[in-house]
Amino acid sequence: MMTIPAFELPALLGRIGRALPQWPHSAALATALNTAIAGGVLRRDDLQIVDGRVVRIVVADGGSTASITYENGRFKPVGADETADVTFQAPMSAYLQLMLRQEDPDTLFFNRRLLIEGDTELGLAMKNMLDGIELPSFLRQRGA
């Protein structure tokens, strides 16, 4: 399995990222999550906790923000002006480590690499939901 070291993107990338429109990040995240629902990776029953709530994902060192909500069985992008119920903020490397299960959210949180602000119950429920997702075979460690 690929190992991602902890790293920070160059500050210039963050400045450029903050100057760009953020809506495409939200649309891309909503599309990816809807694809995960369609593919059976995410179950609609597990998503009731986020129904009607605004979730914000901030890639701190990349200067990008994605804001989404879940309504009528689908994720939808929302504008940055919407108040988030919960915000996750971390550097790009932390998100990659989470995705590859190299690090767990608790470790990143206690090492202050993952910040969770807002509704802690919602944040915890989302963390538990993500922990329960079965990774596709190409992302799993060989021999596991």
Wavefront OBJ file of the C-alpha trace (Angstrom):
o trace
v 0.000 0.000 0.000
v 1.156 3.520 -0.733
v 2.369 5.451 2.317
v 1.635 9.170 2.451
v 3.987 11.186 4.667
v 2.705 14.226 6.532
v 3.379 17.270 4.377
v 2.156 20.805 3.790
v 1.469 22.188 0.338
v 3.496 25.287 -0.561
v 1.972 28.532 0.734
v 1.731 29.865 -2.822
v -0.706 27.071 -3.731
v -2.863 27.984 -0.746
v -2.960 31.646 -1.764
v -3.883 30.715 -5.329
v -6.484 28.220 -4.094
v -8.175 30.808 -1.869
v -8.382 33.240 -4.820
v -10.191 30.697 -7.031
v -13.941 29.999 -6.991
v -14.804 27.363 -4.396
v -18.075 26.170 -5.969
v -16.367 23.575 -8.229
v -14.912 21.842 -5.139
v -18.395 21.577 -3.636
v -19.887 20.254 -6.885
v -17.082 17.697 -7.267
v -17.468 16.452 -3.677
v -21.257 16.165 -4.017
v -20.826 14.224 -7.276
v -18.252 11.877 -5.727
v -20.482 11.175 -2.719
v -23.526 10.565 -4.935
v -21.416 8.144 -6.967
v -20.474 6.385 -3.717
v -24.175 6.051 -2.890
v -24.958 4.674 -6.357
v -22.070 2.212 -6.047
v -23.200 0.969 -2.644
v -20.157 2.365 -0.803
v -22.415 4.729 1.177
v -25.856 3.637 2.309
v -28.729 6.110 2.329
v -29.892 4.733 5.690
v -26.573 5.782 7.258
v -26.882 9.312 5.889
v -30.015 10.381 7.768
v -27.829 12.124 10.384
v -26.644 14.591 7.723
v -30.082 15.165 6.166
v -30.586 18.909 5.735
v -27.269 19.730 7.427
v -24.410 21.692 5.867
v -21.011 20.000 5.994
v -17.861 21.917 5.093
v -14.514 20.339 4.186
v -11.523 22.694 4.238
v -8.145 21.739 2.776
v -6.208 24.250 4.844
v -2.926 24.232 2.958
v -4.602 24.064 -0.458
v -6.893 27.010 0.105
v -9.942 25.037 -0.960
v -13.334 24.622 0.646
v -16.191 22.307 -0.262
v -19.649 22.839 1.228
v -22.389 20.266 0.766
v -25.750 19.266 2.110
v -27.756 16.041 1.879
v -31.412 16.359 0.853
v -33.916 13.999 -0.715
v -31.406 11.143 -0.875
v -28.675 13.117 -2.689
v -25.739 15.330 -1.850
v -25.889 18.851 -3.246
v -23.299 21.616 -3.313
v -24.079 24.746 -1.305
v -22.496 28.169 -1.329
v -19.773 29.281 1.035
v -22.209 31.821 2.484
v -24.269 28.998 4.026
v -23.569 28.464 7.723
v -21.950 25.057 8.251
v -23.299 22.690 10.883
v -19.901 20.995 11.045
v -16.549 21.888 9.509
v -13.606 19.545 9.014
v -10.269 21.250 8.407
v -6.940 19.541 7.706
v -3.961 19.697 5.367
v -4.146 17.715 2.128
v -1.815 15.011 3.464
v -4.160 14.284 6.391
v -7.120 13.752 4.041
v -5.018 11.427 1.895
v -3.912 9.498 4.982
v -7.549 9.159 6.066
v -8.653 7.980 2.634
v -5.948 5.319 2.516
v -6.592 4.344 6.155
v -2.997 5.142 6.986
v -4.245 7.284 9.877
v -7.526 7.267 11.735
v -9.532 10.438 12.435
v -8.978 10.198 16.204
v -5.186 10.174 15.853
v -5.254 13.113 13.445
v -7.627 14.986 15.749
v -5.540 14.446 18.882
v -2.363 15.377 16.970
v -4.149 18.597 15.911
v -3.895 17.809 12.216
v -7.686 17.475 11.865
v -9.924 20.169 13.315
v -13.639 19.586 13.761
v -15.785 22.616 14.535
v -19.514 22.964 15.036
v -21.927 20.169 15.888
v -19.712 17.584 17.575
v -22.426 14.904 17.492
v -22.709 15.307 13.723
v -18.914 15.283 13.362
v -18.627 12.109 15.443
v -21.423 10.392 13.501
v -19.722 11.246 10.210
v -16.367 10.007 11.510
v -17.965 6.698 12.553
v -19.716 6.415 9.186
v -16.434 6.940 7.331
v -14.681 4.405 9.570
v -17.290 1.825 8.552
v -16.778 2.206 4.809
v -15.235 -0.797 3.118
v -12.355 0.308 0.948
v -12.222 -0.795 -2.692
v -9.783 -3.652 -3.228
v -7.247 -1.485 -5.070
v -6.877 0.710 -1.951
v -6.579 -2.127 0.569
v -3.205 -3.275 1.779
v -1.983 -6.320 -0.069
v -2.381 -9.490 1.895
v -4.883 -7.916 4.293
l 1 2 3 4 5 6 7 8 9 10 11 12 13 14 15 16 17 18 19 20 21 22 23 24 25 26 27 28 29 30 31 32 33 34 35 36 37 38 39 40 41 42 43 44 45 46 47 48 49 50 51 52 53 54 55 56 57 58 59 60 61 62 63 64 65 66 67 68 69 70 71 72 73 74 75 76 77 78 79 80 81 82 83 84 85 86 87 88 89 90 91 92 93 94 95 96 97 98 99 100 101 102 103 104 105 106 107 108 109 110 111 112 113 114 115 116 117 118 119 120 121 122 123 124 125 126 127 128 129 130 131 132 133 134 135 136 137 138 139 140 141 142 143 144
